[in-house]
């Protein structure tokens, strides 16, 4: 249930199509010139075209860009300009150099970036990805602000005494009554909106932020969800306190949160 970061700007959106052209290799592709701006991380950049906007995107925002990328020997390895189709992606789901660099830009701006290997794919990446220092020309076409993060529950640290408790150790309380009558079975598919926090109030996942509910078979998620969502009816919103043994454990795999987890879940539909 934890979303994975994408590679580079590979989530292609066909919302705008321009006439394909072959991007010209930059004359300074081998190294950043002396007048390039530099950040403490090692990212260098130079404005090629001033923007018309004033707002800068945040890391969680979705941006639409045209871009071309070269290795320092002048080899073009990727280009939305060549395809004639801009790319749209969440800015925190791409390489670190893009996440940092595009936040320096405003709409309408075009900028050249020299991104060191440690902010790109590394020196010797696999899977056909380019290694070492990479050079990108990026034009920021649009910014779509991310939805506002859900508020941290006031009782995130522990379930209140009034919470319902199951024999397995799950605690829950109804935040909004449902409009349906049927409860899903473990073998059903359900559609939900949800947010999840650790007990210190850290938000680790949310379909609200992605503005997209998820559909899944109820018997293919963490045991706490399989059991808990069966207590619900369509239209209901419920807060769950799920102990580690029914979530990802106290020593979970990399990227998964440990210990007791708190979820707000709204059951939108039982798909069957």
TORKE-602643 format. One line per 5 residues: their letters; for each residue x, y, z of N, C-alpha, C. Coordinates in Angstrom, 3 decimals, decimal comma, m for minus. Layout:
TORKE-602643
A = X/Y/Z/X/Y/Z/X/Y/Z | ...;
This chain:
TORKE-602643
XXXXX = 0,811/m1,207/0,000/0,000/0,000/0,000/0,850/1,264/0,000 | 2,156/1,082/0,116/3,033/2,236/0,096/3,456/2,486/m1,346 | 3,194/3,694/m1,858/3,542/3,942/m3,245/5,049/3,962/m3,447 | 5,509/3,543/m4,682/6,925/3,542/m5,008/7,242/4,726/m5,907 | 8,449/5,299/m5,740/8,890/6,406/m6,589/9,121/5,909/m8,007;
XXXXX = 8,884/6,770/m8,970/9,138/6,439/m10,362/10,614/6,657/m10,672 | 11,024/6,405/m11,905/12,394/6,669/m12,301/12,556/8,133/m12,603 | 12,810/8,482/m13,844/12,876/9,880/m14,227/11,465/10,320/m14,576 | 11,316/11,290/m15,438/9,987/11,771/m15,782/9,380/10,849/m16,815 | 9,034/9,647/m16,387/8,586/8,650/m17,346/7,087/8,447/m17,307;
XXXXX = 6,371/9,203/m16,452/4,913/9,124/m16,443/4,415/10,098/m17,494 | 4,204/9,625/m18,675/3,944/10,513/m19,797/2,469/10,868/m19,886 | 2,206/12,158/m20,020/0,836/12,619/m20,187/0,658/13,148/m21,599 | m0,357/12,648/m22,295/m0,571/13,064/m23,674/m1,571/14,200/m23,762 | m1,526/15,121/m22,778/m2,504/16,204/m22,748/m2,170/17,289/m23,768;
XXXXX = m0,869/17,462/m24,070/m0,470/18,486/m25,018/0,463/17,827/m26,014 | 0,253/18,055/m27,277/1,129/17,448/m28,287/1,660/18,541/m29,192 | 2,979/18,609/m29,277/3,620/19,571/m30,156/4,257/18,828/m31,316 | 4,660/19,593/m32,317/5,325/18,992/m33,460/6,693/18,481/m33,029 | 6,995/17,197/m33,206/8,278/16,664/m32,766/9,448/17,348/m33,469;
XXXXX = 10,516/17,619/m32,716/11,739/18,182/m33,268/12,913/17,467/m32,620 | 14,084/17,514/m33,273/15,280/16,938/m32,703/16,001/18,012/m31,897 | 16,109/17,861/m30,564/16,769/18,880/m29,752/18,241/19,014/m30,131 | 18,732/20,226/m30,120/20,129/20,489/m30,434/20,993/20,208/m29,208 | 22,097/19,524/m29,391/23,001/19,216/m28,289/23,611/20,508/m27,745;
XXXXX = 23,535/20,752/m26,429/24,093/21,984/m25,862/25,605/22,072/m26,088 | 26,078/23,291/m26,313/27,513/23,494/m26,517/28,306/23,284/m25,236 | 27,626/23,415/m24,091/28,289/23,266/m22,796/27,887/21,961/m22,109 | 27,576/20,928/m22,902/27,097/19,667/m22,354/28,167/18,952/m21,527 | 29,452/19,190/m21,805/30,525/18,449/m21,131/30,677/18,830/m19,665;
XXXXX = 30,367/20,077/m19,325/30,528/20,535/m17,941/29,782/21,849/m17,755 | 29,356/22,128/m16,527/28,655/23,374/m16,231/29,600/24,554/m16,383 | 29,154/25,646/m17,024/30,021/26,818/m17,168/30,224/27,527/m15,834 | 31,192/28,401/m15,794/31,548/29,087/m14,555/30,410/29,945/m14,022 | 29,529/30,444/m14,905/28,455/31,328/m14,449/27,181/30,579/m14,057;
XXXXX = 27,213/29,263/m14,057/26,035/28,497/m13,647/25,787/28,651/m12,155 | 24,491/28,652/m11,782/24,129/28,642/m10,358/24,438/27,267/m9,789 | 24,874/27,238/m8,536/25,198/25,956/m7,908/24,544/25,880/m6,535 | 24,025/24,707/m6,200/23,431/24,489/m4,883/24,401/23,688/m4,029 | 24,122/23,607/m2,741/25,018/22,890/m1,823/25,068/21,397/m2,119;
XXXXX = 24,052/20,868/m2,791/24,023/19,438/m3,118/24,934/19,082/m4,288 | 25,346/20,105/m5,054/26,173/19,868/m6,227/25,449/20,065/m7,541 | 24,173/20,406/m7,487/23,379/20,658/m8,687/23,749/22,012/m9,278 | 23,994/22,039/m10,579/24,286/23,291/m11,277/23,195/23,546/m12,303 | 22,891/24,829/m12,542/21,850/25,151/m13,517/22,039/26,553/m14,071;
XXXXX = 21,387/26,770/m15,209/21,449/28,066/m15,889/20,113/28,328/m16,554 | 19,545/29,510/m16,342/18,255/29,869/m16,939/18,464/30,159/m18,425 | 17,707/29,469/m19,272/17,760/29,674/m20,715/16,644/30,597/m21,192 | 15,541/30,576/m20,477/14,375/31,397/m20,827/13,665/31,769/m19,541 | 13,442/33,041/m19,310/12,776/33,480/m18,086/11,314/33,067/m18,093;
XXXXX = 10,791/32,795/m16,916/9,409/32,383/m16,794/8,451/33,547/m16,692 | 7,151/33,230/m16,792/6,107/34,246/m16,693/5,351/34,145/m15,373 | 5,554/33,036/m14,661/4,859/32,847/m13,399/5,666/33,377/m12,230 | 5,097/33,219/m11,049/5,771/33,640/m9,820/5,907/32,493/m8,830 | 4,983/31,548/m8,882/4,987/30,451/m7,913/5,971/29,364/m8,321;
XXXXX = 6,643/28,807/m7,323/7,531/27,671/m7,519/6,797/26,399/m7,092 | 6,994/25,288/m7,784/6,336/24,051/m7,346/6,953/23,534/m6,061 | 6,133/22,856/m5,265/6,620/22,148/m4,082/6,919/20,711/m4,480 | 7,664/20,004/m3,631/8,085/18,645/m3,959/6,900/17,712/m4,192 | 5,784/17,938/m3,501/4,624/17,057/m3,631/3,724/17,416/m4,809;
XXXXX = 3,991/18,539/m5,476/3,151/18,974/m6,589/3,405/18,127/m7,836 | 2,421/18,126/m8,721/2,581/17,501/m10,028/2,933/18,583/m11,043 | 3,969/18,346/m11,821/4,395/19,331/m12,812/4,273/18,741/m14,213 | 4,090/19,625/m15,184/4,121/19,253/m16,594/5,300/19,960/m17,230 | 6,140/19,203/m17,905/7,365/19,772/m18,469/7,622/19,216/m19,866;
XXXXX = 8,432/19,965/m20,616/9,118/19,433/m21,784/10,585/19,343/m21,391 | 11,253/18,295/m21,802/12,643/18,113/m21,392/13,409/17,302/m22,425 | 14,731/17,463/m22,371/15,652/16,621/m23,129/16,843/16,333/m22,237 | 17,410/15,128/m22,347/18,524/14,740/m21,505/19,680/14,178/m22,306 | 20,912/14,597/m21,941/22,119/14,156/m22,628/23,138/13,632/m21,622;
XXXXX = 23,970/12,737/m22,050/25,187/12,409/m21,306/26,234/13,464/m21,679 | 27,326/13,524/m20,917/28,309/14,592/m21,136/29,091/14,451/m22,442 | 28,952/13,324/m23,123/29,573/13,195/m24,444/28,615/13,604/m25,559 | 27,467/14,181/m25,177/26,527/14,728/m26,153/25,490/13,753/m26,665 | 25,389/12,565/m26,067/24,403/11,588/m26,516/23,028/11,899/m25,923;
XXXXX = 22,051/12,085/m26,791/20,662/12,299/m26,345/20,077/10,950/m25,940 | 19,659/10,817/m24,644/19,121/9,528/m24,204/17,623/9,561/m23,942 | 17,036/10,751/m23,864/15,587/10,840/m23,648/15,147/12,247/m23,976 | 13,937/12,398/m24,541/13,438/13,729/m24,876/11,939/13,703/m25,129 | 11,205/14,459/m24,324/9,782/14,639/m24,593/9,587/15,553/m25,792;
XXXXX = 10,569/16,419/m26,046/10,503/17,320/m27,203/10,538/16,505/m28,490 | 11,423/15,519/m28,521/11,528/14,660/m29,698/10,229/13,879/m29,912 | 9,600/13,438/m28,806/8,333/12,703/m28,915/7,165/13,615/m29,232 | 7,332/14,917/m28,954/6,243/15,862/m29,186/5,166/15,816/m28,125 | 5,483/15,197/m26,972/4,499/15,048/m25,896/5,122/15,420/m24,553;
XXXXX = 4,602/16,427/m23,855/5,137/16,767/m22,537/4,931/15,633/m21,538 | 5,662/15,683/m20,447/5,546/14,695/m19,379/4,960/15,352/m18,139 | 4,090/14,604/m17,433/3,532/15,062/m16,158/3,845/14,031/m15,097 | 4,271/14,483/m13,913/4,678/13,561/m12,856/4,715/14,296/m11,520 | 4,534/13,563/m10,409/4,738/14,158/m9,081/6,224/14,437/m8,900;
XXXXX = 6,570/15,614/m8,459/7,969/16,035/m8,414/8,790/15,238/m7,409 | 8,141/14,654/m6,411/8,887/13,859/m5,434/8,998/12,398/m5,853 | 8,608/12,075/m7,094/8,676/10,699/m7,568/9,707/10,488/m8,656 | 10,647/11,425/m8,797/11,665/11,325/m9,838/13,054/11,419/m9,211 | 14,104/11,462/m10,039/15,464/11,530/m9,491/15,643/12,788/m8,644;
XXXXX = 16,550/12,699/m7,669/16,734/13,782/m6,694/17,082/15,113/m7,355 | 17,876/15,059/m8,400/18,256/16,298/m9,075/17,084/17,032/m9,687 | 16,097/16,263/m10,179/14,880/16,890/m10,699/14,016/17,421/m9,560 | 13,876/16,641/m8,508/13,047/17,083/m7,384/13,562/18,410/m6,835 | 14,864/18,511/m6,679/15,454/19,758/m6,182/15,416/20,854/m7,237;
XXXXX = 15,836/20,532/m8,456/16,031/21,552/m9,472/14,763/22,209/m9,968 | 13,722/21,415/m10,229/12,495/21,992/m10,790/11,807/22,907/m9,771 | 12,095/22,706/m8,486/11,543/23,613/m7,472/12,150/25,016/m7,553 | 13,256/25,168/m8,253/13,858/26,489/m8,448/13,132/27,281/m9,529 | 12,278/26,616/m10,318/11,696/27,209/m11,516/10,304/27,786/m11,288;
XXXXX = 9,860/28,596/m12,241/8,476/29,086/m12,297/7,914/28,714/m13,659 | 6,608/28,772/m13,802/5,972/28,426/m15,073/6,500/29,289/m16,210 | 6,729/28,652/m17,337/7,243/29,361/m18,504/8,756/29,417/m18,568 | 9,417/29,034/m17,494/10,881/29,083/m17,447/11,484/27,846/m18,116 | 12,623/28,062/m18,767/13,402/26,967/m19,310/14,788/27,043/m18,697;
XXXXX = 15,272/25,905/m18,200/16,538/25,897/m17,463/17,346/24,659/m17,852 | 18,669/24,854/m17,892/19,576/23,724/m18,131/20,175/23,280/m16,811 | 20,145/21,971/m16,571/20,681/21,394/m15,343/21,861/20,470/m15,641 | 22,877/20,561/m14,800/23,961/19,597/m14,781/23,814/18,832/m13,472 | 23,376/17,588/m13,560/22,995/16,807/m12,380/24,060/15,751/m12,105;
XXXXX = 24,749/15,830/m10,967/25,772/14,819/m10,655/25,155/13,446/m10,456 | 25,993/12,430/m10,616/25,517/11,046/m10,584/24,761/10,709/m9,316 | 25,224/11,250/m8,166/24,564/10,895/m6,899/23,164/11,493/m6,785 | 22,810/12,427/m7,672/21,454/12,992/m7,702/20,666/12,485/m8,909 | 21,284/11,559/m9,662/20,622/10,982/m10,838/20,518/9,470/m10,660;
XXXXX = 21,187/8,692/m11,514/21,080/7,230/m11,450/22,344/6,561/m10,935 | 23,330/7,354/m10,517/24,586/6,789/m10,056/25,587/6,658/m11,191 | 26,763/6,124/m10,875/27,826/6,000/m11,869/27,617/4,817/m12,812 | 27,114/3,723/m12,292/26,976/2,509/m13,102/25,584/1,889/m12,920 | 24,553/2,573/m13,381/23,194/2,044/m13,208/22,909/0,912/m14,185;
XXXXX = 21,902/0,151/m13,881/21,482/m0,912/m14,791/20,231/m0,526/m15,531 | 19,682/m1,483/m16,250/18,396/m1,292/m16,912/18,385/m0,283/m18,029 | 19,545/m0,022/m18,654/19,580/0,903/m19,769/19,604/2,365/m19,385 | 19,679/2,651/m18,076/19,702/4,046/m17,635/21,101/4,631/m17,779 | 21,216/5,916/m18,056/22,529/6,533/m18,240/23,233/6,765/m16,895;
XXXXX = 24,547/6,639/m16,900/25,323/6,838/m15,679/26,094/8,137/m15,694 | 26,611/8,509/m14,528/27,441/9,705/m14,398/26,649/10,998/m14,416 | 27,350/12,094/m14,669/26,741/13,417/m14,754/25,800/13,476/m15,952 | 24,580/13,996/m15,720/23,596/14,120/m16,794/23,215/15,581/m16,981 | 22,898/15,939/m18,206/22,521/17,314/m18,546/21,091/17,302/m19,080;
XXXXX = 20,263/18,166/m18,521/18,863/18,255/m18,938/18,496/19,693/m19,259 | 17,772/19,883/m20,348/17,053/21,128/m20,593/15,603/20,876/m20,219 | 15,068/21,679/m19,303/13,710/21,486/m18,785/12,922/22,781/m18,938 | 11,743/22,685/m19,539/10,819/23,819/m19,618/9,598/23,488/m18,776 | 9,321/24,320/m17,781/8,197/24,084/m16,874/6,933/24,680/m17,478;
XXXXX = 6,022/23,813/m17,888/4,798/24,247/m18,556/3,640/24,489/m17,593 | 3,561/23,695/m16,531/2,426/23,828/m15,620/2,706/23,223/m14,263 | 1,981/23,717/m13,259/2,097/23,231/m11,876/0,702/22,891/m11,379 | 0,528/21,673/m10,891/m0,729/21,278/m10,262/m0,458/21,028/m8,788 | m0,921/21,939/m7,923/m0,615/21,791/m6,488/m1,155/20,478/m5,931;
XXXXX = m0,376/19,880/m5,044/m0,806/18,646/m4,388/m1,961/18,944/m3,430 | m2,872/17,993/m3,236/m3,928/18,186/m2,242/m3,326/18,448/m0,859 | m4,045/19,162/m0,048/m3,576/19,457/1,305/m3,514/18,170/2,125 | m2,406/17,923/2,826/m2,304/16,694/3,625/m3,406/16,622/4,673 | m3,926/15,430/4,943/m4,942/15,304/5,994/m4,351/15,643/7,347;
XXXXX = m5,167/16,210/8,211/m4,705/16,596/9,548/m4,342/15,361/10,358 | m3,315/15,475/11,166/m2,912/14,375/12,044/m4,003/14,166/13,093 | m4,482/12,940/13,267/m5,534/12,702/14,269/m5,087/13,129/15,662 | m6,011/13,669/16,418/m5,689/14,126/17,776/m5,400/12,957/18,711 | m5,873/11,773/18,345/m5,671/10,597/19,177/m4,743/9,589/18,506;
XXXXX = m3,792/10,093/17,692/m2,917/9,212/16,931/m1,990/8,377/17,819 | m1,655/8,878/18,997/m0,671/8,198/19,857/m1,207/6,898/20,442 | m2,517/6,852/20,687/m3,102/5,651/21,292/m4,614/5,696/21,125 | m5,217/4,525/21,054/m6,676/4,450/20,930/m7,343/4,927/22,204 | m8,405/5,728/22,104/m9,113/6,170/23,304/m9,850/5,008/23,965;
XXXXX = m10,200/5,190/25,225/m10,906/4,144/25,975/m12,230/3,767/25,321 | m12,836/4,721/24,617/m14,146/4,478/24,000/m14,062/3,701/22,694 | m12,863/3,437/22,195/m12,711/2,731/20,930/m13,191/1,283/21,044 | m13,762/0,774/19,946/m14,120/m0,647/19,877/m12,838/m1,469/19,764 | m12,837/m2,641/20,356/m11,642/m3,487/20,296/m12,032/m4,910/19,909;
XXXXX = m11,222/m5,520/19,072/m11,447/m6,896/18,666/m10,501/m7,800/19,453 | m10,773/m9,089/19,441/m9,932/m10,027/20,189/m8,517/m10,100/19,626 | m8,332/m9,729/18,362/m6,999/m9,773/17,751/m6,119/m8,601/18,174 | m6,752/m7,532/18,697/m5,988/m6,367/19,143/m6,240/m5,109/18,342 | m7,107/m5,166/17,334/m7,439/m3,961/16,568/m8,401/m3,091/17,361;
XXXXX = m8,118/m1,801/17,391/m9,034/m0,824/17,990/m9,553/0,081/16,876 | m10,785/0,540/17,001/m11,337/1,421/15,973/m12,460/2,267/16,534 | m12,719/3,350/15,850/m13,907/4,155/16,170/m14,466/4,749/14,890 | m15,782/4,855/14,834/m16,468/5,360/13,638/m16,373/6,880/13,613 | m15,877/7,419/12,490/m15,790/8,867/12,304/m16,997/9,406/11,556;
XXXXX = m17,561/8,569/10,682/m18,748/8,942/9,909/m19,566/7,687/9,659 | m20,848/7,739/9,967/m21,705/6,584/9,752/m21,906/6,332/8,265 | m22,073/5,073/7,923/m22,260/4,703/6,533/m23,697/4,777/6,087 | m23,883/4,649/4,779/m25,223/4,679/4,197/m25,650/3,290/3,735 | m24,711/2,340/3,700/m25,035/0,985/3,278/m25,393/0,098/4,450;
XXXXX = m25,689/m1,154/4,152/m26,028/m2,138/5,189/m25,125/m3,364/5,126 | m24,650/m3,700/3,934/m23,829/m4,902/3,764/m22,382/m4,649/4,167 | m21,765/m5,670/4,759/m20,347/m5,631/5,101/m19,571/m6,436/4,052 | m18,392/m5,973/3,670/m17,618/m6,758/2,710/m17,105/m8,052/3,334 | m16,909/m9,049/2,499/m16,277/m10,286/2,926/m14,796/m10,217/2,572;
XXXXX = m14,007/m11,080/3,181/m12,564/m11,079/2,935/m12,242/m11,312/1,466 | m13,103/m12,003/0,757/m12,858/m12,317/m0,652/m13,347/m11,233/m1,602 | m13,991/m10,177/m1,076/m14,495/m9,094/m1,912/m13,371/m8,109/m2,273 | m13,606/m7,379/m3,353/m12,783/m6,218/m3,652/m13,486/m4,984/m3,103 | m12,714/m4,047/m2,576/m13,296/m2,825/m2,030/m12,592/m1,611/m2,615;
XXXXX = m13,301/m0,502/m2,657/m12,723/0,781/m3,055/m12,714/1,688/m1,835 | m11,555/2,243/m1,500/m11,443/3,063/m0,299/m10,580/4,297/m0,564 | m10,785/5,294/0,281/m9,835/6,389/0,468/m9,240/6,185/1,856 | m7,958/6,461/2,021/m7,325/6,202/3,306/m6,114/7,100/3,517 | m5,736/7,251/4,781/m4,480/7,882/5,169/m3,910/7,085/6,326;
XXXXX = m2,584/6,994/6,393/m1,951/6,211/7,454/m0,839/6,973/8,142 | m0,808/6,865/9,474/0,194/7,550/10,291/0,888/6,561/11,228 | 2,115/6,873/11,597/2,737/6,202/12,734/2,230/6,894/13,995 | 2,454/6,291/15,148/1,880/6,839/16,387/2,542/8,137/16,832 | 3,653/8,536/16,184/4,231/9,852/16,480/3,705/10,925/15,529;
XXXXX = 2,702/10,569/14,727/2,030/11,553/13,877/2,623/11,721/12,491 | 3,519/10,832/12,066/4,112/10,937/10,732/3,197/10,280/9,700 | 2,786/11,065/8,708/1,974/10,533/7,610/2,888/9,753/6,668 | 2,613/8,455/6,462/3,472/7,665/5,592/2,798/7,258/4,292 | 1,487/7,412/4,191/0,803/7,068/2,945/m0,593/7,662/2,977;
XXXXX = m1,080/8,084/1,803/m2,428/8,653/1,742/m2,928/8,666/0,307 | m4,066/8,030/0,068/m4,708/8,129/m1,240/m5,304/9,524/m1,438 | m5,543/10,240/m0,327/m6,057/11,613/m0,405/m5,046/12,500/m1,124 | m3,760/12,354/m0,763/m2,723/13,166/m1,391/m2,600/12,862/m2,877 | m2,833/11,622/m3,244/m2,777/11,255/m4,663/m4,084/11,586/m5,374;
XXXXX = m5,101/11,946/m4,585/m6,422/12,280/m5,133/m6,977/11,130/m5,961 | m6,731/9,908/m5,467/m7,155/8,722/m6,212/m7,445/7,579/m5,246 | m8,708/7,167/m5,109/m9,004/6,015/m4,246/m8,397/4,750/m4,818 | m8,229/3,740/m3,981/m7,647/2,488/m4,462/m8,682/1,364/m4,379 | m8,527/0,387/m5,258/m9,367/m0,818/m5,269/m8,449/m2,011/m5,075;
XXXXX = m8,813/m2,920/m4,178/m7,969/m4,078/m3,906/m8,799/m5,213/m3,324 | m8,337/m6,461/m3,496/m8,989/m7,588/m2,829/m8,688/m7,513/m1,332 | m9,688/m7,623/m0,510/m9,531/m7,401/0,923/m8,649/m8,452/1,586 | m8,502/m9,607/0,966/m7,656/m10,647/1,563/m6,216/m10,591/1,077 | m5,840/m9,467/0,400/m4,477/m9,341/m0,101/m3,760/m8,119/0,442;
XXXXX = m4,208/m7,639/1,590/m3,554/m6,510/2,253/m3,138/m6,947/3,654 | m2,642/m6,017/4,470/m2,209/m6,388/5,811/m3,389/m6,965/6,596 | m3,146/m7,912/7,494/m4,242/m8,569/8,224/m5,165/m7,589/8,956 | m4,609/m6,507/9,457/m5,439/m5,522/10,157/m6,480/m4,879/9,265 | m6,136/m4,686/7,993/m7,103/m4,164/7,033/m8,122/m5,235/6,659;
XXXXX = m7,650/m6,436/6,423/m8,570/m7,524/6,052/m9,652/m7,680/7,104 | m9,252/m7,668/8,380/m10,224/m7,802/9,461/m11,026/m6,534/9,655 | m10,360/m5,393/9,699/m11,014/m4,138/10,066/m12,047/m3,659/9,075 | m11,728/m3,718/7,798/m12,652/m3,190/6,793/m13,921/m4,030/6,721 | m13,857/m5,283/7,146/m15,068/m6,108/7,183/m16,065/m5,627/8,240;
XXXXX = m15,634/m4,789/9,160/m16,540/m4,209/10,159/m17,371/m3,074/9,570 | m16,997/m2,590/8,388/m17,561/m1,364/7,837/m18,687/m1,638/6,839 | m19,434/m0,569/6,531/m20,422/m0,587/5,458/m20,092/0,555/4,507 | m20,653/0,517/3,310/m20,374/1,574/2,334/m20,750/2,944/2,895 | m19,885/3,932/2,626/m20,114/5,295/3,103/m19,543/5,564/4,477;
XXXXX = m19,112/4,517/5,167/m18,584/4,677/6,528/m17,120/5,101/6,487 | m16,739/5,915/7,447/m15,343/6,291/7,655/m14,965/5,899/9,073 | m13,843/5,198/9,221/m13,468/4,659/10,516/m11,971/4,838/10,735 | m11,595/5,080/11,983/m10,181/5,160/12,366/m9,773/3,856/13,030 | m8,645/3,301/12,575/m8,131/2,038/13,108/m6,768/2,239/13,774;
XXXXX = m6,577/1,572/14,885/m5,255/1,440/15,507/m4,877/m0,028/15,342 | m3,903/m0,276/14,478/m3,554/m1,648/14,105/m2,186/m1,998/14,685 | m2,117/m2,988/15,566/m0,821/m3,356/16,157/0,134/m3,903/15,104 | 1,428/m3,801/15,385/2,443/m4,207/14,433/2,275/m5,616/13,906 | 1,835/m6,544/14,752/1,697/m7,941/14,323/0,627/m8,113/13,254;
XXXXX = m0,288/m7,139/13,137/m1,338/m7,183/12,116/m1,078/m6,178/10,992 | 0,110/m5,540/11,044/0,493/m4,583/10,002/1,763/m5,090/9,321 | 2,862/m4,363/9,473/4,114/m4,759/8,818/5,128/m5,318/9,803 | 4,726/m5,454/11,076/5,619/m5,989/12,088/6,434/m4,898/12,756 | 7,211/m5,300/13,755/8,055/m4,342/14,469/9,410/m4,166/13,803;
XXXXX = 9,778/m5,069/12,901/11,007/m4,950/12,099/10,628/m5,201/10,647 | 9,944/m4,228/10,023/9,373/m4,438/8,688/10,428/m4,381/7,592 | 10,064/m4,766/6,372/10,976/m4,631/5,232/11,256/m3,167/4,942 | 12,334/m2,870/4,208/12,691/m1,470/3,912/11,533/m0,693/3,295 | 11,319/0,518/3,831/10,277/1,391/3,303/8,929/1,245/3,963;
XXXXX = 8,728/0,174/4,734/7,439/m0,033/5,407/7,528/0,479/6,843 | 6,469/1,087/7,363/6,493/1,604/8,735/6,362/0,480/9,762 | 6,955/0,701/10,921/6,983/m0,330/11,970/5,985/m0,026/13,081 | 5,663/m1,078/13,826/4,860/m0,928/15,036/3,402/m0,648/14,768 | 2,715/m0,143/15,791/1,295/0,198/15,670/1,104/1,305/14,642;
XXXXX = 0,138/1,136/13,762/m0,178/2,121/12,734/m1,613/2,576/12,882 | m1,845/3,824/12,516/m3,179/4,421/12,613/m3,653/4,761/11,202 | m4,845/4,277/10,865/m5,413/4,526/9,532/m6,801/5,137/9,666 | m7,063/6,166/8,857/m8,429/6,616/8,604/m8,848/6,013/7,274 | m9,915/5,229/7,269/m10,369/4,523/6,072/m11,824/4,880/5,794;
XXXXX = m12,106/5,291/4,553/m13,491/5,523/4,118/m13,825/4,462/3,067 | m14,828/3,641/3,373/m15,239/2,587/2,441/m16,205/3,187/1,424 | m15,725/3,373/0,206/m16,530/4,011/m0,827/m17,469/3,016/m1,511 | m16,944/1,794/m1,728/m17,744/0,836/m2,491/m17,253/m0,580/m2,250 | m18,199/m1,506/m2,165/m17,869/m2,941/m2,174/m18,022/m3,395/m3,609;
XX = m16,898/m3,748/m4,246/m16,913/m4,057/m5,680/m17,387/m5,470/m5,931 | m17,172/m6,393/m4,972/m17,515/m7,813/m5,085/m16,510/m8,542/m5,956;
